[in-house]
Amino acid sequence: MGGESMTRTAPQGGGTGTAQAGGGRLGQRLSGLAVALGLVLFLGGFAWGAVIYRPYTVPTSSMTPTIDAGDRVLAQRVDGDEVRRGDVVVFEDKTWVTNAKVVKRVVAVGGDTVSCCTDGKLTVNGKQIEEPYLPPGSLAEIKNFGKVTVPEGRLFLLGDERQGSLDSSAHLTDAAQGTVARSAVSARVDAVVWPWNGMLKRPTGFETLGALSRPGPLGTIEVLVVAGAVLVLGGGAYGPVAGRLSRSRARAARPEAAGAR
């Protein structure tokens, strides 16, 4: 039939052109749930970290290369009784420095006998200690010192940069022979966070003398914060993305003019 014009429309059904703006109700509910859960994980992770960890800036190079001067570290709050050999700890001792925190590595605990050096290595309880955290090619101690028996309840600490570290070996003439009370320790360093160097490596050279400290929950906290951020961003993006897809489908389903038949 010449001259007759007809219009045909896309069939309604199959979900084409009928989606609600911003996605369906189920999608919106799931989106809201994801955002809520993400906020709980994100804020909960930060809150957990704030309770357990404290940030410190290390002003000297005495712990190089593990921690460089100016590095920002996160240290887990611990009781001095939890400290073990190989830990990098934060403590305060007025016979060392007045009104300032000090960061050093524990190499011997109460009851241990420590000396240096045997074949260029630190010796604890007669065992030579492998110390891969020392600067490449450096000596375990710039000056030798004789045997020191660490009193119970005290610690013997050295810097990883032995040449310039004012540590226990520099305080051997003190009344406590350079040892520090466990009660002086306030935290154990878990990671270097600025610049980001990650978690400190485990000091495996001390394993033959006893169990090492377990890493703190920093890794778990990091997972919680990242997962929370992903959920918040993903849930928040659902509405705009679903709305854009819905509009695209609506445009595709608009009536189109049929040619003259």
C-alpha positions as CSV (number, residue, x, y, z in Angstrom):
1,M,0.0,0.0,0.0
2,G,1.8,3.0,-1.3
3,G,2.2,6.1,0.8
4,E,1.3,4.4,4.0
5,S,3.7,5.0,6.9
6,M,4.1,2.7,9.8
7,T,6.2,2.7,13.0
8,R,7.5,-0.3,14.7
9,T,8.7,-0.3,18.3
10,A,11.2,-2.6,20.0
11,P,9.4,-5.3,21.9
12,Q,9.0,-4.7,25.6
13,G,10.1,-7.8,27.4
14,G,13.5,-9.3,28.1
15,G,14.3,-6.3,30.2
16,T,15.2,-4.0,27.3
17,G,14.5,-0.3,27.9
18,T,12.7,-1.0,31.2
19,A,15.5,-0.8,33.7
20,Q,15.1,1.8,36.5
21,A,17.5,4.7,36.5
22,G,20.4,4.0,38.8
23,G,19.8,0.2,38.7
24,G,17.1,-2.0,40.1
25,R,16.1,-2.2,43.7
26,L,18.1,-5.3,44.4
27,G,21.2,-3.6,42.9
28,Q,20.7,-0.5,44.9
29,R,20.3,-2.4,48.1
30,L,23.5,-4.4,47.4
31,S,25.3,-1.2,46.6
32,G,24.3,0.4,49.9
33,L,25.3,-2.8,51.8
34,A,28.7,-2.7,50.1
35,V,29.3,0.9,51.0
36,A,28.2,0.3,54.6
37,L,30.4,-2.8,55.0
38,G,33.3,-1.0,53.3
39,L,33.1,1.9,55.7
40,V,33.1,-0.5,58.7
41,L,36.2,-2.3,57.3
42,F,38.0,1.0,56.3
43,L,37.3,2.9,59.5
44,G,37.7,-0.2,61.7
45,G,41.1,-0.9,60.2
46,F,42.3,2.6,60.9
47,A,40.9,2.5,64.4
48,W,42.5,-0.9,65.1
49,G,45.9,0.4,63.8
50,A,45.6,3.6,65.9
51,V,45.1,1.6,69.1
52,I,47.9,-0.9,68.4
53,Y,50.6,1.1,66.6
54,R,52.4,4.3,67.1
55,P,54.4,6.2,64.4
56,Y,58.0,7.3,65.0
57,T,60.5,9.2,62.9
58,V,64.0,7.9,63.3
59,P,66.4,10.9,63.3
60,T,69.8,9.1,63.0
61,S,71.4,6.5,60.6
62,S,72.3,4.1,63.4
63,M,69.9,1.5,62.1
64,T,70.9,1.8,58.4
65,P,70.2,0.0,56.1
66,T,67.1,-1.4,57.9
67,I,65.9,2.1,58.8
68,D,67.5,5.2,57.3
69,A,67.7,8.6,58.9
70,G,64.4,10.4,58.6
71,D,62.4,7.2,57.9
72,R,58.9,6.9,59.4
73,V,58.2,3.6,61.1
74,L,55.2,2.0,62.7
75,A,55.8,0.3,66.0
76,Q,53.4,-2.0,67.8
77,R,52.9,-1.1,71.4
78,V,54.2,-4.1,73.5
79,D,55.2,-4.8,77.0
80,G,58.9,-5.3,77.6
81,D,58.3,-8.9,78.7
82,E,57.2,-9.7,75.1
83,V,60.5,-8.6,73.5
84,R,62.8,-11.3,72.0
85,R,66.2,-11.5,70.4
86,G,66.3,-9.8,67.0
87,D,63.5,-7.4,67.7
88,V,63.9,-3.7,66.7
89,V,62.5,-1.8,69.7
90,V,61.7,1.7,70.8
91,F,62.8,2.5,74.4
92,E,63.8,5.3,76.6
93,D,66.8,5.3,79.0
94,K,68.0,8.4,80.7
95,T,71.6,7.1,80.9
96,W,71.6,7.0,77.1
97,V,69.6,10.0,76.0
98,T,67.5,12.4,78.1
99,N,63.9,12.8,77.1
100,A,64.1,11.0,73.8
101,K,63.2,7.7,72.3
102,V,65.9,5.4,71.0
103,V,65.5,2.7,68.3
104,K,67.9,-0.3,68.4
105,R,68.0,-4.1,67.8
106,V,67.9,-6.5,70.7
107,V,70.7,-9.0,70.3
108,A,70.7,-10.6,73.8
109,V,68.2,-11.0,76.7
110,G,68.5,-11.7,80.4
111,G,70.7,-14.7,81.1
112,D,72.5,-14.5,77.7
113,T,76.3,-14.0,77.3
114,V,77.2,-11.8,74.4
115,S,80.6,-10.9,72.9
116,C,82.2,-9.7,69.7
117,C,83.7,-10.8,67.6
118,T,84.5,-14.4,66.7
119,D,85.5,-14.7,63.0
120,G,84.0,-11.3,62.5
121,K,80.6,-12.3,63.9
122,L,78.6,-11.5,67.0
123,T,78.5,-14.3,69.5
124,V,75.6,-15.0,71.8
125,N,75.7,-18.0,74.2
126,G,78.7,-19.3,72.3
127,K,76.9,-19.3,68.9
128,Q,77.9,-17.1,66.0
129,I,75.0,-15.1,64.7
130,E,74.3,-14.4,61.1
131,E,73.2,-10.8,60.7
132,P,72.1,-10.2,57.0
133,Y,70.6,-6.9,58.0
134,L,74.0,-5.3,58.5
135,P,75.3,-3.0,55.8
136,P,77.1,-5.0,53.0
137,G,80.7,-5.6,53.8
138,S,80.5,-4.1,57.3
139,L,81.9,-5.6,60.5
140,A,79.6,-7.0,63.2
141,E,81.2,-4.6,65.6
142,I,83.7,-1.7,64.9
143,K,85.4,-2.4,68.2
144,N,85.7,-5.7,69.9
145,F,84.2,-6.1,73.4
146,G,84.6,-9.0,75.9
147,K,81.9,-11.2,77.3
148,V,78.9,-9.5,78.9
149,T,76.4,-11.5,80.8
150,V,73.0,-9.8,80.6
151,P,71.2,-9.6,83.9
152,E,67.7,-11.0,84.2
153,G,65.0,-8.4,83.2
154,R,67.5,-6.5,81.0
155,L,68.4,-6.3,77.3
156,F,71.6,-5.8,75.2
157,L,71.0,-3.7,72.1
158,L,73.0,-2.8,69.1
159,G,72.4,-0.6,66.0
160,D,72.5,-2.2,62.6
161,E,75.1,0.4,61.5
162,R,77.6,-0.6,64.1
163,Q,80.3,2.0,63.1
164,G,78.2,5.0,64.1
165,S,75.7,3.6,66.6
166,L,75.8,4.7,70.2
167,D,74.4,1.4,71.5
168,S,75.1,-1.0,74.4
169,S,78.7,-1.4,73.2
170,A,79.3,2.3,73.8
171,H,77.9,2.1,77.3
172,L,79.9,-0.9,78.6
173,T,81.4,1.2,81.4
174,D,78.0,2.1,82.8
175,A,76.8,0.5,86.0
176,A,74.5,-1.8,84.0
177,Q,77.3,-2.6,81.4
178,G,75.2,-1.1,78.6
179,T,72.1,-3.1,79.2
180,V,68.6,-1.6,79.3
181,A,65.7,-2.7,81.4
182,R,62.8,-4.5,79.7
183,S,60.4,-2.0,81.3
184,A,62.1,0.8,79.3
185,V,60.7,-0.7,76.0
186,S,57.4,0.8,74.8
187,A,57.1,-0.6,71.3
188,R,58.4,-3.0,68.7
189,V,59.0,-1.8,65.1
190,D,57.0,-3.7,62.5
191,A,57.4,-1.7,59.3
192,V,59.0,1.3,57.6
193,V,56.1,3.2,56.1
194,W,57.7,6.3,54.7
195,P,59.3,5.8,52.3
196,W,57.4,2.5,52.0
197,N,59.8,-0.4,52.6
198,G,57.2,-2.7,54.1
199,M,57.5,-5.1,57.0
200,L,60.9,-5.7,58.6
201,K,62.5,-9.0,57.6
202,R,62.6,-11.7,60.3
203,P,66.0,-11.9,62.0
204,T,66.5,-15.6,61.3
205,G,70.0,-15.7,62.7
206,F,68.6,-15.8,66.3
207,E,66.3,-18.8,65.7
208,T,68.9,-21.2,67.0
209,L,68.7,-19.5,70.4
210,G,64.9,-19.5,70.8
211,A,61.6,-18.5,69.3
212,L,61.3,-15.2,67.5
213,S,58.6,-12.6,67.9
214,R,55.6,-13.0,65.5
215,P,54.8,-10.1,63.2
216,G,52.1,-7.8,64.4
217,P,48.7,-7.4,62.8
218,L,49.8,-4.7,60.4
219,G,49.3,-6.9,57.3
220,T,45.7,-7.8,58.4
221,I,45.0,-4.1,59.1
222,E,46.2,-3.2,55.6
223,V,44.0,-5.8,54.0
224,L,40.9,-4.5,55.9
225,V,41.6,-0.9,54.9
226,V,42.2,-1.8,51.2
227,A,39.1,-4.1,51.1
228,G,37.0,-1.4,52.7
229,A,38.1,1.2,50.2
230,V,37.4,-1.1,47.3
231,L,33.9,-1.8,48.6
232,V,33.1,1.9,49.2
233,L,34.3,2.9,45.8
234,G,32.6,0.0,44.0
235,G,29.3,0.4,45.9
236,G,29.3,4.2,45.3
237,A,30.0,3.7,41.6
238,Y,27.2,1.3,41.1
239,G,24.4,3.9,40.9
240,P,26.0,6.1,38.2
241,V,27.2,3.2,36.2
242,A,23.8,1.4,36.3
243,G,22.1,4.7,35.4
244,R,24.3,5.2,32.4
245,L,23.7,1.7,31.2
246,S,19.9,2.1,31.7
247,R,19.9,5.3,29.7
248,S,21.9,3.7,26.9
249,R,19.4,0.8,26.7
250,A,16.5,3.3,26.7
251,R,18.0,5.2,23.7
252,A,18.5,1.9,21.9
253,A,14.9,0.9,22.5
254,R,13.3,4.2,21.2
255,P,10.6,3.7,18.4
256,E,12.3,3.8,14.9
257,A,10.5,4.9,11.8
258,A,9.9,2.1,9.3
259,G,10.3,2.7,5.6
260,A,7.3,3.3,3.3
261,R,5.7,0.0,2.2
